[in-house]
Amino acid sequence: MIIICENCKTRYKVADNVIDKPVLRVRCSKCNHRFIFQKPAPQEPALVLNEEMKADSNRIISISNQKGGVGKTSTTLNLGMSLAAMGKRVLLIDFDVQANLTILMGYRKTKSFYDILQSRTEDLTEVIEKTGYENLFLLPSNSRMALLKKKYLNEHNYEYLLRDRLTKIKDRYDHILIDTPPSIEFFTLNALVASNMVVIPTTCEYLSMHGINQITDIITVIKKEINRDIDHRILMTMYNAKNTASKVMFAKVRDKYGTHVFKTFIELDDKMQESHIVNVPVVQYDDTSSSARQYKNLAKEIAGENM
């Protein structure tokens, strides 16, 4: 059952068996507003609403880990493709100088975020490409992105460059996914500041846990600096159920980070590498493969739909 606060319009999901009366006085935990749910009735003890529903629209998601080779670009592409297949309007942003996402999408010699900053309009729509996939759009990268850090790093509030430009277009998309480089610096900081959620892909290796700690530490600092909540979730990738070390590390991550770990995990899958060779998302290349099915489940988990 959905209850909407009359004052701040916050939406809550409340189990049907919690409300056993036709009329109930409730209090919004976000703005402290008290109101009557359904129709006027005698005074009853107030039910404090705590489980706030998170809307999936306009969610800006960074895919980030300072460790390389954990599947950031593959996750950005296949999660975005899976969300688009669900009818979501999705923008992928390649915010890595290496431009791997742009290459996997089959684009060459495109303009980038850097090029638009040099223009007079600074309108991101001028460089956003409508891909060959329905509902899926791309803001490409190129080698000139390397000049972005050199030109703006010493400027005041450089970490807001991406966020400020996305503010003008974010309402056009249900989800914006940002692929970041394997380091915590200029590009990653811009992506994290612009985001309200961070997906942290990590393989089942010992050093990957160190990478998780570093990205969660920087998220904590950013949350304090910009005074805004940023959710973060860990995605286990390249999981090999036949490998003992893989299973042990998976269990350790789940024990340590609990609900911050996605229910969905991505298995090690040869079809993923094959899909890279032909520049096709694995969810299109072979939708029956384990990784394709799992990325579709991840999209449902992100969007809050039943798997």
LORO-48493 format. One record per residue (C-alpha): residue number from 1; x, y, z. Coordinates in Angstrom, 3 decimals, padded with zeros to 6 digits. Last residue first. Layout:
! residues N
<r><roro>NUM</roro><east>X</east><north>Y</north><up>Z</up></r>
...
END
This chain:
! residues 307
<r><roro>307</roro><east>012.800</east><north>-010.074</north><up>-010.388</up></r>
<r><roro>306</roro><east>010.278</east><north>-007.669</north><up>-008.921</up></r>
<r><roro>305</roro><east>010.801</east><north>-004.051</north><up>-009.913</up></r>
<r><roro>304</roro><east>012.694</east><north>-001.430</north><up>-007.921</up></r>
<r><roro>303</roro><east>014.352</east><north>000.159</north><up>-010.970</up></r>
<r><roro>302</roro><east>017.831</east><north>-000.808</north><up>-009.790</up></r>
<r><roro>301</roro><east>016.693</east><north>-004.360</north><up>-008.960</up></r>
<r><roro>300</roro><east>015.002</east><north>-004.677</north><up>-012.344</up></r>
<r><roro>299</roro><east>018.166</east><north>-003.483</north><up>-014.066</up></r>
<r><roro>298</roro><east>020.210</east><north>-005.974</north><up>-012.029</up></r>
<r><roro>297</roro><east>017.906</east><north>-008.778</north><up>-013.167</up></r>
<r><roro>296</roro><east>018.512</east><north>-007.817</north><up>-016.802</up></r>
<r><roro>295</roro><east>022.233</east><north>-007.737</north><up>-016.065</up></r>
<r><roro>294</roro><east>021.927</east><north>-011.254</north><up>-014.632</up></r>
<r><roro>293</roro><east>020.141</east><north>-012.663</north><up>-017.657</up></r>
<r><roro>292</roro><east>022.777</east><north>-011.214</north><up>-019.977</up></r>
<r><roro>291</roro><east>025.622</east><north>-012.493</north><up>-017.769</up></r>
<r><roro>290</roro><east>024.223</east><north>-016.040</north><up>-017.747</up></r>
<r><roro>289</roro><east>023.751</east><north>-016.184</north><up>-021.516</up></r>
<r><roro>288</roro><east>020.206</east><north>-016.437</north><up>-022.924</up></r>
<r><roro>287</roro><east>020.196</east><north>-012.850</north><up>-024.220</up></r>
<r><roro>286</roro><east>023.160</east><north>-013.606</north><up>-026.451</up></r>
<r><roro>285</roro><east>024.519</east><north>-010.629</north><up>-028.421</up></r>
<r><roro>284</roro><east>021.751</east><north>-008.267</north><up>-027.314</up></r>
<r><roro>283</roro><east>022.193</east><north>-008.625</north><up>-023.531</up></r>
<r><roro>282</roro><east>025.903</east><north>-009.039</north><up>-024.292</up></r>
<r><roro>281</roro><east>026.023</east><north>-005.498</north><up>-025.646</up></r>
<r><roro>280</roro><east>027.338</east><north>-005.526</north><up>-029.252</up></r>
<r><roro>279</roro><east>030.735</east><north>-004.265</north><up>-030.390</up></r>
<r><roro>278</roro><east>031.616</east><north>-007.546</north><up>-032.219</up></r>
<r><roro>277</roro><east>034.704</east><north>-008.273</north><up>-030.122</up></r>
<r><roro>276</roro><east>033.044</east><north>-006.996</north><up>-026.944</up></r>
<r><roro>275</roro><east>030.177</east><north>-009.492</north><up>-027.362</up></r>
<r><roro>274</roro><east>032.660</east><north>-012.370</north><up>-027.485</up></r>
<r><roro>273</roro><east>034.215</east><north>-011.222</north><up>-024.213</up></r>
<r><roro>272</roro><east>030.807</east><north>-011.184</north><up>-022.510</up></r>
<r><roro>271</roro><east>029.850</east><north>-014.541</north><up>-024.023</up></r>
<r><roro>270</roro><east>032.787</east><north>-016.109</north><up>-022.183</up></r>
<r><roro>269</roro><east>030.950</east><north>-015.535</north><up>-018.881</up></r>
<r><roro>268</roro><east>032.240</east><north>-015.039</north><up>-015.346</up></r>
<r><roro>267</roro><east>029.052</east><north>-014.536</north><up>-013.360</up></r>
<r><roro>266</roro><east>027.401</east><north>-011.227</north><up>-012.568</up></r>
<r><roro>265</roro><east>025.742</east><north>-010.836</north><up>-009.172</up></r>
<r><roro>264</roro><east>022.182</east><north>-009.812</north><up>-008.283</up></r>
<r><roro>263</roro><east>021.200</east><north>-009.401</north><up>-004.642</up></r>
<r><roro>262</roro><east>023.150</east><north>-006.145</north><up>-004.724</up></r>
<r><roro>261</roro><east>025.527</east><north>-005.537</north><up>-001.821</up></r>
<r><roro>260</roro><east>024.863</east><north>-002.480</north><up>000.371</up></r>
<r><roro>259</roro><east>022.439</east><north>-004.642</north><up>002.360</up></r>
<r><roro>258</roro><east>025.321</east><north>-006.431</north><up>004.076</up></r>
<r><roro>257</roro><east>028.692</east><north>-004.723</north><up>003.553</up></r>
<r><roro>256</roro><east>031.006</east><north>-006.895</north><up>005.671</up></r>
<r><roro>255</roro><east>029.220</east><north>-010.239</north><up>005.530</up></r>
<r><roro>254</roro><east>028.364</east><north>-009.887</north><up>001.827</up></r>
<r><roro>253</roro><east>031.949</east><north>-008.949</north><up>000.991</up></r>
<r><roro>252</roro><east>033.311</east><north>-011.864</north><up>003.014</up></r>
<r><roro>251</roro><east>030.913</east><north>-014.334</north><up>001.360</up></r>
<r><roro>250</roro><east>031.969</east><north>-013.209</north><up>-002.117</up></r>
<r><roro>249</roro><east>035.620</east><north>-013.478</north><up>-001.055</up></r>
<r><roro>248</roro><east>035.119</east><north>-017.101</north><up>000.050</up></r>
<r><roro>247</roro><east>033.213</east><north>-018.056</north><up>-003.123</up></r>
<r><roro>246</roro><east>035.892</east><north>-016.596</north><up>-005.381</up></r>
<r><roro>245</roro><east>038.667</east><north>-018.273</north><up>-003.410</up></r>
<r><roro>244</roro><east>036.907</east><north>-021.616</north><up>-003.822</up></r>
<r><roro>243</roro><east>036.505</east><north>-021.297</north><up>-007.611</up></r>
<r><roro>242</roro><east>033.689</east><north>-023.329</north><up>-009.130</up></r>
<r><roro>241</roro><east>031.130</east><north>-020.583</north><up>-008.461</up></r>
<r><roro>240</roro><east>033.144</east><north>-018.148</north><up>-010.586</up></r>
<r><roro>239</roro><east>031.953</east><north>-014.560</north><up>-010.140</up></r>
<r><roro>238</roro><east>033.111</east><north>-012.153</north><up>-012.843</up></r>
<r><roro>237</roro><east>031.266</east><north>-009.323</north><up>-011.072</up></r>
<r><roro>236</roro><east>029.955</east><north>-008.640</north><up>-007.564</up></r>
<r><roro>235</roro><east>027.987</east><north>-005.386</north><up>-007.564</up></r>
<r><roro>234</roro><east>028.297</east><north>-003.162</north><up>-004.501</up></r>
<r><roro>233</roro><east>025.683</east><north>-000.502</north><up>-003.784</up></r>
<r><roro>232</roro><east>026.006</east><north>003.179</north><up>-002.931</up></r>
<r><roro>231</roro><east>023.372</east><north>005.775</north><up>-002.081</up></r>
<r><roro>230</roro><east>024.369</east><north>009.427</north><up>-002.135</up></r>
<r><roro>229</roro><east>022.649</east><north>011.702</north><up>000.376</up></r>
<r><roro>228</roro><east>023.254</east><north>015.410</north><up>000.003</up></r>
<r><roro>227</roro><east>025.130</east><north>017.977</north><up>002.069</up></r>
<r><roro>226</roro><east>027.596</east><north>018.768</north><up>-000.743</up></r>
<r><roro>225</roro><east>030.730</east><north>018.466</north><up>001.417</up></r>
<r><roro>224</roro><east>029.400</east><north>015.856</north><up>003.842</up></r>
<r><roro>223</roro><east>028.177</east><north>013.555</north><up>001.066</up></r>
<r><roro>222</roro><east>031.470</east><north>014.077</north><up>-000.783</up></r>
<r><roro>221</roro><east>033.510</east><north>012.872</north><up>002.212</up></r>
<r><roro>220</roro><east>031.364</east><north>009.756</north><up>002.641</up></r>
<r><roro>219</roro><east>031.596</east><north>008.990</north><up>-001.092</up></r>
<r><roro>218</roro><east>035.388</east><north>009.285</north><up>-000.845</up></r>
<r><roro>217</roro><east>035.453</east><north>006.658</north><up>001.894</up></r>
<r><roro>216</roro><east>033.090</east><north>004.379</north><up>-000.052</up></r>
<r><roro>215</roro><east>035.443</east><north>004.522</north><up>-003.056</up></r>
<r><roro>214</roro><east>038.498</east><north>003.641</north><up>-000.986</up></r>
<r><roro>213</roro><east>036.830</east><north>000.837</north><up>000.950</up></r>
<r><roro>212</roro><east>035.538</east><north>-000.801</north><up>-002.225</up></r>
<r><roro>211</roro><east>039.007</east><north>-000.716</north><up>-003.800</up></r>
<r><roro>210</roro><east>040.490</east><north>-002.456</north><up>-000.770</up></r>
<r><roro>209</roro><east>037.811</east><north>-005.136</north><up>-001.134</up></r>
<r><roro>208</roro><east>038.956</east><north>-005.619</north><up>-004.729</up></r>
<r><roro>207</roro><east>042.460</east><north>-006.435</north><up>-003.552</up></r>
<r><roro>206</roro><east>041.265</east><north>-009.759</north><up>-002.109</up></r>
<r><roro>205</roro><east>039.543</east><north>-010.917</north><up>-005.286</up></r>
<r><roro>204</roro><east>035.900</east><north>-011.695</north><up>-005.999</up></r>
<r><roro>203</roro><east>035.559</east><north>-008.983</north><up>-008.621</up></r>
<r><roro>202</roro><east>034.106</east><north>-005.591</north><up>-007.842</up></r>
<r><roro>201</roro><east>031.575</east><north>-003.301</north><up>-009.450</up></r>
<r><roro>200</roro><east>030.700</east><north>-000.280</north><up>-007.286</up></r>
<r><roro>199</roro><east>027.350</east><north>001.214</north><up>-008.323</up></r>
<r><roro>198</roro><east>027.043</east><north>004.782</north><up>-007.067</up></r>
<r><roro>197</roro><east>023.723</east><north>006.571</north><up>-006.559</up></r>
<r><roro>196</roro><east>022.654</east><north>010.203</north><up>-006.322</up></r>
<r><roro>195</roro><east>025.235</east><north>011.295</north><up>-008.865</up></r>
<r><roro>194</roro><east>026.682</east><north>014.625</north><up>-010.027</up></r>
<r><roro>193</roro><east>029.221</east><north>014.802</north><up>-007.185</up></r>
<r><roro>192</roro><east>030.280</east><north>011.216</north><up>-007.963</up></r>
<r><roro>191</roro><east>030.836</east><north>011.933</north><up>-011.668</up></r>
<r><roro>190</roro><east>032.862</east><north>015.080</north><up>-011.085</up></r>
<r><roro>189</roro><east>034.992</east><north>013.293</north><up>-008.487</up></r>
<r><roro>188</roro><east>035.564</east><north>010.403</north><up>-010.917</up></r>
<r><roro>187</roro><east>036.771</east><north>012.725</north><up>-013.657</up></r>
<r><roro>186</roro><east>039.169</east><north>014.789</north><up>-011.532</up></r>
<r><roro>185</roro><east>040.580</east><north>012.026</north><up>-009.326</up></r>
<r><roro>184</roro><east>039.707</east><north>008.649</north><up>-007.867</up></r>
<r><roro>183</roro><east>041.119</east><north>006.154</north><up>-010.352</up></r>
<r><roro>182</roro><east>039.947</east><north>003.403</north><up>-012.691</up></r>
<r><roro>181</roro><east>038.094</east><north>005.795</north><up>-015.057</up></r>
<r><roro>180</roro><east>034.337</east><north>006.454</north><up>-014.781</up></r>
<r><roro>179</roro><east>031.284</east><north>005.266</north><up>-016.748</up></r>
<r><roro>178</roro><east>028.288</east><north>007.472</north><up>-015.924</up></r>
<r><roro>177</roro><east>024.735</east><north>006.118</north><up>-016.147</up></r>
<r><roro>176</roro><east>021.810</east><north>008.558</north><up>-016.512</up></r>
<r><roro>175</roro><east>018.392</east><north>007.056</north><up>-015.823</up></r>
<r><roro>174</roro><east>014.816</east><north>008.129</north><up>-016.524</up></r>
<r><roro>173</roro><east>015.973</east><north>010.761</north><up>-018.990</up></r>
<r><roro>172</roro><east>014.756</east><north>014.156</north><up>-020.191</up></r>
<r><roro>171</roro><east>014.684</east><north>015.502</north><up>-016.632</up></r>
<r><roro>170</roro><east>018.488</east><north>015.286</north><up>-016.558</up></r>
<r><roro>169</roro><east>018.971</east><north>017.926</north><up>-019.278</up></r>
<r><roro>168</roro><east>019.756</east><north>021.262</north><up>-017.577</up></r>
<r><roro>167</roro><east>020.990</east><north>019.758</north><up>-014.319</up></r>
<r><roro>166</roro><east>023.439</east><north>017.662</north><up>-016.336</up></r>
<r><roro>165</roro><east>025.515</east><north>020.765</north><up>-017.104</up></r>
<r><roro>164</roro><east>025.880</east><north>021.752</north><up>-013.442</up></r>
<r><roro>163</roro><east>026.669</east><north>018.190</north><up>-012.363</up></r>
<r><roro>162</roro><east>029.421</east><north>017.753</north><up>-014.960</up></r>
<r><roro>161</roro><east>031.432</east><north>020.849</north><up>-014.046</up></r>
<r><roro>160</roro><east>030.745</east><north>020.603</north><up>-010.302</up></r>
<r><roro>159</roro><east>034.141</east><north>019.137</north><up>-009.335</up></r>
<r><roro>158</roro><east>035.892</east><north>022.204</north><up>-010.773</up></r>
<r><roro>157</roro><east>034.515</east><north>024.243</north><up>-007.866</up></r>
<r><roro>156</roro><east>037.291</east><north>026.864</north><up>-008.139</up></r>
<r><roro>155</roro><east>039.642</east><north>026.273</north><up>-011.070</up></r>
<r><roro>154</roro><east>042.920</east><north>024.430</north><up>-010.619</up></r>
<r><roro>153</roro><east>041.739</east><north>021.228</north><up>-012.300</up></r>
<r><roro>152</roro><east>040.011</east><north>023.048</north><up>-015.199</up></r>
<r><roro>151</roro><east>042.448</east><north>023.155</north><up>-018.117</up></r>
<r><roro>150</roro><east>044.671</east><north>020.139</north><up>-017.440</up></r>
<r><roro>149</roro><east>041.724</east><north>017.987</north><up>-016.322</up></r>
<r><roro>148</roro><east>039.733</east><north>018.804</north><up>-019.440</up></r>
<r><roro>147</roro><east>042.704</east><north>018.379</north><up>-021.770</up></r>
<r><roro>146</roro><east>042.586</east><north>014.606</north><up>-021.287</up></r>
<r><roro>145</roro><east>039.011</east><north>014.706</north><up>-022.636</up></r>
<r><roro>144</roro><east>040.600</east><north>015.532</north><up>-025.986</up></r>
<r><roro>143</roro><east>041.234</east><north>011.804</north><up>-026.504</up></r>
<r><roro>142</roro><east>037.530</east><north>011.141</north><up>-027.001</up></r>
<r><roro>141</roro><east>034.407</east><north>010.477</north><up>-024.942</up></r>
<r><roro>140</roro><east>030.811</east><north>009.974</north><up>-026.018</up></r>
<r><roro>139</roro><east>027.504</east><north>011.173</north><up>-024.527</up></r>
<r><roro>138</roro><east>025.349</east><north>008.204</north><up>-025.510</up></r>
<r><roro>137</roro><east>021.602</east><north>007.592</north><up>-025.843</up></r>
<r><roro>136</roro><east>019.448</east><north>004.461</north><up>-025.413</up></r>
<r><roro>135</roro><east>015.629</east><north>004.505</north><up>-025.661</up></r>
<r><roro>134</roro><east>015.666</east><north>002.154</north><up>-028.698</up></r>
<r><roro>133</roro><east>019.098</east><north>000.898</north><up>-029.711</up></r>
<r><roro>132</roro><east>020.859</east><north>002.310</north><up>-032.769</up></r>
<r><roro>131</roro><east>022.272</east><north>005.057</north><up>-030.601</up></r>
<r><roro>130</roro><east>021.023</east><north>008.637</north><up>-030.359</up></r>
<r><roro>129</roro><east>024.264</east><north>010.556</north><up>-029.861</up></r>
<r><roro>128</roro><east>024.674</east><north>013.363</north><up>-027.334</up></r>
<r><roro>127</roro><east>027.105</east><north>016.031</north><up>-028.577</up></r>
<r><roro>126</roro><east>024.724</east><north>018.944</north><up>-029.222</up></r>
<r><roro>125</roro><east>022.410</east><north>017.776</north><up>-026.425</up></r>
<r><roro>124</roro><east>025.110</east><north>018.753</north><up>-023.938</up></r>
<r><roro>123</roro><east>024.409</east><north>022.469</north><up>-024.463</up></r>
<r><roro>122</roro><east>027.535</east><north>024.409</north><up>-023.456</up></r>
<r><roro>121</roro><east>026.246</east><north>027.132</north><up>-025.842</up></r>
<r><roro>120</roro><east>029.484</east><north>028.961</north><up>-026.605</up></r>
<r><roro>119</roro><east>031.522</east><north>025.868</north><up>-027.341</up></r>
<r><roro>118</roro><east>034.666</east><north>024.896</north><up>-025.448</up></r>
<r><roro>117</roro><east>032.675</east><north>023.102</north><up>-022.767</up></r>
<r><roro>116</roro><east>030.980</east><north>021.140</north><up>-025.565</up></r>
<r><roro>115</roro><east>034.313</east><north>019.849</north><up>-026.800</up></r>
<r><roro>114</roro><east>035.337</east><north>018.650</north><up>-023.346</up></r>
<r><roro>113</roro><east>032.098</east><north>016.697</north><up>-022.898</up></r>
<r><roro>112</roro><east>032.874</east><north>014.846</north><up>-026.119</up></r>
<r><roro>111</roro><east>032.769</east><north>015.076</north><up>-029.922</up></r>
<r><roro>110</roro><east>032.993</east><north>011.916</north><up>-031.966</up></r>
<r><roro>109</roro><east>035.824</east><north>010.458</north><up>-034.038</up></r>
<r><roro>108</roro><east>034.777</east><north>006.818</north><up>-033.571</up></r>
<r><roro>107</roro><east>031.595</east><north>005.198</north><up>-032.270</up></r>
<r><roro>106</roro><east>030.857</east><north>001.456</north><up>-032.199</up></r>
<r><roro>105</roro><east>029.167</east><north>001.317</north><up>-028.795</up></r>
<r><roro>104</roro><east>032.158</east><north>-000.625</north><up>-027.492</up></r>
<r><roro>103</roro><east>034.394</east><north>002.249</north><up>-028.651</up></r>
<r><roro>102</roro><east>032.341</east><north>004.862</north><up>-026.787</up></r>
<r><roro>101</roro><east>032.396</east><north>002.716</north><up>-023.652</up></r>
<r><roro>100</roro><east>036.167</east><north>002.310</north><up>-023.921</up></r>
<r><roro>99</roro><east>036.751</east><north>006.053</north><up>-024.273</up></r>
<r><roro>98</roro><east>040.250</east><north>005.864</north><up>-022.704</up></r>
<r><roro>97</roro><east>039.723</east><north>009.439</north><up>-021.440</up></r>
<r><roro>96</roro><east>036.886</east><north>008.165</north><up>-019.212</up></r>
<r><roro>95</roro><east>033.631</east><north>010.031</north><up>-018.672</up></r>
<r><roro>94</roro><east>031.575</east><north>008.007</north><up>-021.178</up></r>
<r><roro>93</roro><east>028.031</east><north>009.054</north><up>-020.313</up></r>
<r><roro>92</roro><east>025.142</east><north>006.679</north><up>-021.030</up></r>
<r><roro>91</roro><east>021.692</east><north>008.268</north><up>-021.225</up></r>
<r><roro>90</roro><east>018.645</east><north>006.050</north><up>-020.664</up></r>
<r><roro>89</roro><east>014.921</east><north>006.451</north><up>-021.429</up></r>
<r><roro>88</roro><east>013.354</east><north>003.518</north><up>-019.609</up></r>
<r><roro>87</roro><east>011.117</east><north>001.177</north><up>-021.605</up></r>
<r><roro>86</roro><east>012.342</east><north>-002.018</north><up>-019.966</up></r>
<r><roro>85</roro><east>014.692</east><north>-002.547</north><up>-022.933</up></r>
<r><roro>84</roro><east>016.290</east><north>000.795</north><up>-022.037</up></r>
<r><roro>83</roro><east>016.978</east><north>-000.487</north><up>-018.517</up></r>
<r><roro>82</roro><east>018.659</east><north>-003.595</north><up>-019.968</up></r>
<r><roro>81</roro><east>020.784</east><north>-001.520</north><up>-022.376</up></r>
<r><roro>80</roro><east>021.892</east><north>000.763</north><up>-019.562</up></r>
<r><roro>79</roro><east>022.796</east><north>-002.196</north><up>-017.352</up></r>
<r><roro>78</roro><east>024.635</east><north>-003.742</north><up>-020.300</up></r>
<r><roro>77</roro><east>026.668</east><north>-000.666</north><up>-021.196</up></r>
<r><roro>76</roro><east>027.478</east><north>000.628</north><up>-017.708</up></r>
<r><roro>75</roro><east>028.220</east><north>-002.892</north><up>-016.455</up></r>
<r><roro>74</roro><east>030.565</east><north>-003.662</north><up>-019.333</up></r>
<r><roro>73</roro><east>032.324</east><north>-000.334</north><up>-018.715</up></r>
<r><roro>72</roro><east>032.781</east><north>-000.938</north><up>-014.994</up></r>
<r><roro>71</roro><east>033.693</east><north>-004.630</north><up>-015.307</up></r>
<r><roro>70</roro><east>036.301</east><north>-005.088</north><up>-012.570</up></r>
<r><roro>69</roro><east>039.396</east><north>-004.705</north><up>-014.768</up></r>
<r><roro>68</roro><east>040.656</east><north>-001.531</north><up>-013.101</up></r>
<r><roro>67</roro><east>040.579</east><north>-000.747</north><up>-009.400</up></r>
<r><roro>66</roro><east>039.502</east><north>002.807</north><up>-008.555</up></r>
<r><roro>65</roro><east>035.899</east><north>001.641</north><up>-008.633</up></r>
<r><roro>64</roro><east>032.966</east><north>003.474</north><up>-010.199</up></r>
<r><roro>63</roro><east>029.693</east><north>003.111</north><up>-012.052</up></r>
<r><roro>62</roro><east>028.052</east><north>006.464</north><up>-011.408</up></r>
<r><roro>61</roro><east>024.256</east><north>006.593</north><up>-011.356</up></r>
<r><roro>60</roro><east>022.024</east><north>009.599</north><up>-011.958</up></r>
<r><roro>59</roro><east>018.424</east><north>008.730</north><up>-011.085</up></r>
<r><roro>58</roro><east>015.996</east><north>010.835</north><up>-013.091</up></r>
<r><roro>57</roro><east>013.142</east><north>008.385</north><up>-012.445</up></r>
<r><roro>56</roro><east>013.700</east><north>005.483</north><up>-010.041</up></r>
<r><roro>55</roro><east>011.615</east><north>006.957</north><up>-007.249</up></r>
<r><roro>54</roro><east>012.813</east><north>005.922</north><up>-003.808</up></r>
<r><roro>53</roro><east>009.987</east><north>004.873</north><up>-001.503</up></r>
<r><roro>52</roro><east>010.438</east><north>005.983</north><up>002.103</up></r>
<r><roro>51</roro><east>010.165</east><north>003.217</north><up>004.671</up></r>
<r><roro>50</roro><east>009.879</east><north>005.302</north><up>007.847</up></r>
<r><roro>49</roro><east>006.281</east><north>006.299</north><up>008.457</up></r>
<r><roro>48</roro><east>005.471</east><north>006.699</north><up>012.152</up></r>
<r><roro>47</roro><east>002.003</east><north>005.291</north><up>012.915</up></r>
<r><roro>46</roro><east>000.152</east><north>007.654</north><up>015.223</up></r>
<r><roro>45</roro><east>-001.987</east><north>006.232</north><up>018.003</up></r>
<r><roro>44</roro><east>-005.670</east><north>006.679</north><up>017.082</up></r>
<r><roro>43</roro><east>-007.962</east><north>009.676</north><up>017.338</up></r>
<r><roro>42</roro><east>-011.526</east><north>009.085</north><up>016.143</up></r>
<r><roro>41</roro><east>-012.086</east><north>009.117</north><up>012.357</up></r>
<r><roro>40</roro><east>-011.748</east><north>011.305</north><up>009.295</up></r>
<r><roro>39</roro><east>-011.209</east><north>009.389</north><up>005.997</up></r>
<r><roro>38</roro><east>-008.230</east><north>007.649</north><up>004.290</up></r>
<r><roro>37</roro><east>-004.947</east><north>008.381</north><up>006.150</up></r>
<r><roro>36</roro><east>-005.293</east><north>011.314</north><up>008.496</up></r>
<r><roro>35</roro><east>-002.338</east><north>013.668</north><up>008.761</up></r>
<r><roro>34</roro><east>000.719</east><north>014.480</north><up>010.823</up></r>
<r><roro>33</roro><east>003.671</east><north>016.296</north><up>009.210</up></r>
<r><roro>32</roro><east>007.077</east><north>015.421</north><up>010.686</up></r>
<r><roro>31</roro><east>008.833</east><north>016.478</north><up>007.430</up></r>
<r><roro>30</roro><east>010.716</east><north>013.230</north><up>006.659</up></r>
<r><roro>29</roro><east>009.266</east><north>010.837</north><up>009.227</up></r>
<r><roro>28</roro><east>005.733</east><north>011.584</north><up>007.992</up></r>
<r><roro>27</roro><east>003.220</east><north>011.017</north><up>010.799</up></r>
<r><roro>26</roro><east>000.095</east><north>008.882</north><up>010.587</up></r>
<r><roro>25</roro><east>-003.433</east><north>008.942</north><up>011.986</up></r>
<r><roro>24</roro><east>-005.415</east><north>005.929</north><up>010.778</up></r>
<r><roro>23</roro><east>-008.814</east><north>005.197</north><up>009.299</up></r>
<r><roro>22</roro><east>-010.209</east><north>001.885</north><up>008.004</up></r>
<r><roro>21</roro><east>-008.173</east><north>000.009</north><up>010.626</up></r>
<r><roro>20</roro><east>-005.803</east><north>-002.955</north><up>010.158</up></r>
<r><roro>19</roro><east>-002.935</east><north>-001.013</north><up>008.616</up></r>
<r><roro>18</roro><east>000.231</east><north>-003.074</north><up>009.186</up></r>
<r><roro>17</roro><east>-001.182</east><north>-006.067</north><up>007.245</up></r>
<r><roro>16</roro><east>-001.118</east><north>-004.081</north><up>003.998</up></r>
<r><roro>15</roro><east>002.636</east><north>-003.483</north><up>004.207</up></r>
<r><roro>14</roro><east>003.520</east><north>000.185</north><up>003.945</up></r>
<r><roro>13</roro><east>005.354</east><north>001.760</north><up>000.983</up></r>
<r><roro>12</roro><east>005.948</east><north>005.458</north><up>001.451</up></r>
<r><roro>11</roro><east>005.856</east><north>008.408</north><up>-000.954</up></r>
<r><roro>10</roro><east>007.055</east><north>011.888</north><up>000.076</up></r>
<r><roro>9</roro><east>004.585</east><north>014.572</north><up>-001.063</up></r>
<r><roro>8</roro><east>006.025</east><north>017.153</north><up>001.378</up></r>
<r><roro>7</roro><east>002.754</east><north>018.174</north><up>003.074</up></r>
<r><roro>6</roro><east>000.043</east><north>015.637</north><up>002.225</up></r>
<r><roro>5</roro><east>002.457</east><north>012.737</north><up>002.738</up></r>
<r><roro>4</roro><east>001.727</east><north>009.980</north><up>000.236</up></r>
<r><roro>3</roro><east>000.829</east><north>006.464</north><up>001.439</up></r>
<r><roro>2</roro><east>001.275</east><north>003.478</north><up>-000.901</up></r>
<r><roro>1</roro><east>000.000</east><north>000.000</north><up>000.000</up></r>
END
